[in-house]
Amino acid sequence: MRASDLLHPRPEGLYCPPGDFFIDPVRPVDRALITHGHSDHARSGHRSVLATQQTLDIMGLRYGEDFAGTTQAARLGETIALNGVCVSFHPAGHVLGSAQISVEHQGTRIVASGDYKRQRDATCAPFEPIRCDVFITEATFGLPVFRHPPDTQEIARLLKSAAQFPERSHLVGAYALGKAQRVMRLLRDSGYDKPLYIHGALAKLSEYYQSQGIDLGALQPATVEGGKEDFAGAIVVGPPSAFADRWARRFPDPISCFASGWMRIRQRAKQGGVELPLIISDHADWDELTATIKETGAEEIWVTHGREEALVRWCELEGIAARPLHLVGYEDEGD
Amino acid sequence: MNRFAELLDRLVLTPSRNGKLTLLTDYFRSVEDPDRGLALAAITGDLNIAAVKPAMLRTLVTERMDPVLFRYSYDYVGDLAETVSLVWPQTPGNIPNREPTLGEVVAKLQAASRSDGPKVLAGLLDSAGISARFAIIKLVTGGLRIGVSARLAKQALADFGTVDVTEIEELWHGLSPPYTALFAWLEGKAEKPRNTAMALFRPVMLSNPVGDGDLEKLDPADYAAEWKWDGIRVQAVAEGGIRRLYSRTGDDVSGAFPDLANAMHFSATLDGELLVGDPREATGTFSDLQQRLNRKTVTPKMQLQYPAFMRCYDLLQIGDEDLRALPFRERRGRLESFAGTLDPSRFDLSPFVEFTDWQALEELRRAPPHPIIEGVMLKRWDSPYVAGRPKGPWFKWKRDPHTVDAVLMYAQRGHGKRSSFYSDYTFGVWSGAEGEEELVPVGKAYFGFTDEELKQIDKYVRDNTIERFGPVRSVRADRDNGLVLEVAFEGLNRSTRHKSGVAMRFPRISRLRWDKPANEADRIETLQALLDR
């Protein structure tokens, strides 16, 4: 069958007619398959949701237990038949619980990767390349300018700055699901053993990560109730939006840091008033994108959310058929 | 190279002066010679490397990658040096086991001939990582643009060696990269370098503002008064055929004022004010002077139309004789006879302002005879010429600032301690015909208010935001709504860059006028009238 008959975009999201399901739909639908817990991919209000157990847990934490009519947990690697269409979930290396979804019918296999990265990350299972006919890739950082350095190098810069300015606090902006926990885990892996202070928005998810066996060490709420705490020399992690807010006024002469792949571009850091950009991303950079496309062996590439044109151009130069897949409603919450 | 690259990256994003000083001193402490000295030279603009044109960079990179992908990349990033540093393809088999040091990079670039320059550059880029590539490109395209002045770099050296910055300034022009002897001295490993070069800068003597109640304690008979000219303070040094004009921080500005430098037929060190015009006829206004500022080269026409001259304040050295330890009265006597020997179209003497008591001087200060006078200077008759800003011997007593009532238009988030406050304000005044008034921005200020007032303005900004652009908020401001700020400033310049045609000098918020309706704020004509004075 033609690949576009197996999966194609509809206003609600990517739709599979023979299986009658959507992948990461942005509007409420009957049956949704969800790649990961970021809010632009995982919305509440579907009648039934199929996702990894961890993604279901995360959706429950974010939206409340009644976020969907019914839920079903997909085990990684296990094939599930939906109206004769074989679907299976495989690790995507993006955040805890994230998965690529393979959809196979009548000899045609399409892999929808959701969001993914290839850099090692101690807070989630590593990406597994799946051989397929069509690979649907994200392109958040789909330009040759995006080249993420090793995350350990970025954390070393943060620790160096903390030593250089011991009288100031370092506020690390990091998205609440995934990035924040990864940054904390990286700090621990670099030997930083002082308590980390976190914004309230991170508490539930960080606790969940810890319950899943991801050790983040001692976390303390960054509050000043119960007496004046001194945040001099402290590392504080919170959602980026909080640092522009009045919330940040409790910290002494803070240095604003932001952990994101966007920090590769100096002007982005400058505009955001970021003093210490940390180039740590949960999305594949240019080299990871192009390497992954080759590894999947796919004859055709569909490029979605991000800078499609450059990746399509690269595929053309490599003699791989490629086209942009226009899906609406995805932002880059995860980075 | 990586440590230098990291330093550049940190400096460009660090807004606070103290933060920059910490980064610089840490760098000087942790990096060895000659790299730290070369980095210093790159920052102060004293590193000599043949420039590479942007077009050449573009050619180099598009020989190595698909031009379409390069175009997408450049369109997105917007900065050529940054784009090239990011997209430069690294051939996997070609990565050396270590990146080159700054010293190696500079040596290769300086040794490259004109014709093999691009090849040498490409080889260096091949051998470096992303940050280092960016730094290399910045070195060869000239101008680091990292927000660090030569003055700040010298302050960092002074902090590093715990010496006074005037000591660094005095030595500076006799030294050259990589400044090994200077660092050795600052680290206490060697004697202070001896300066044998000719026509060196002497650290200048500065004054303190007259504070409340200061004058009551002083005897008018102990002080001489002069006008405070609002030009550029310069030091003219001629010795052994070398002629130099220095700014008050010791930067060599001779190149911008060849007309004045060529008239320095003497062997002496003079302190004075650089102004334009012909001192025998008329002194130019600040707008006239502005024509000669911030130019790398100056046309003969410009020199003819706005000739530079020096109004002399002091004489520090004549021939081999250092006069700095003598009292002002004696130096002034020597200056008066010396000034008579100078080219009268290029040099004159700063006249005294005669006064008997502070009250009489106060009246003169309020109504100076020329628009380019910004107040009076008081100098103790018995004061020696000492570097820096000693308290007591010299005072500046400035004219009161101008003020204007303007309306807050945009607010931008601050940095560091103020990163959660909207603390940088763009304000405007009314222009246009009656019934069609529009606010036109006339300046930006970020101090002059108390912490309590900052909180109030911040709240006002958050409550009255109409649009956001990144860290900037556009604030509701029309005939019926708006916060009126009383802005104090020292003067106005003509500006072709600003829509209003004016640019304020040293603007600050002097009062919040919560009581004043926006439509009663000043009009642009009020400011224009100041320009034409």
Interface residues (C-beta under 8 A of the other chain):
Chain A: L143 P144 V145 F146 R147 P149 R157 S161 Q164 F165 R168 F243 A244 D245 R246 W247 A248 R249 P252 D253 P254 I255 S256 R264 I265 R266 Q267 A269 K270 Q271 G272 G273 V274 E275 L276 P277 R307 E309 A310 R313 W314 L317
Chain B: E6 D9 R10 V12 L13 T14 P15 G19 T22 L23 D26 M65 D66 V68 L69 F70 Y72 S73 Y76 V77 G78 D79 E82 T83 L86 V87 I130 R413 H415 G416 K417 S419 S420 F421 G470 P471
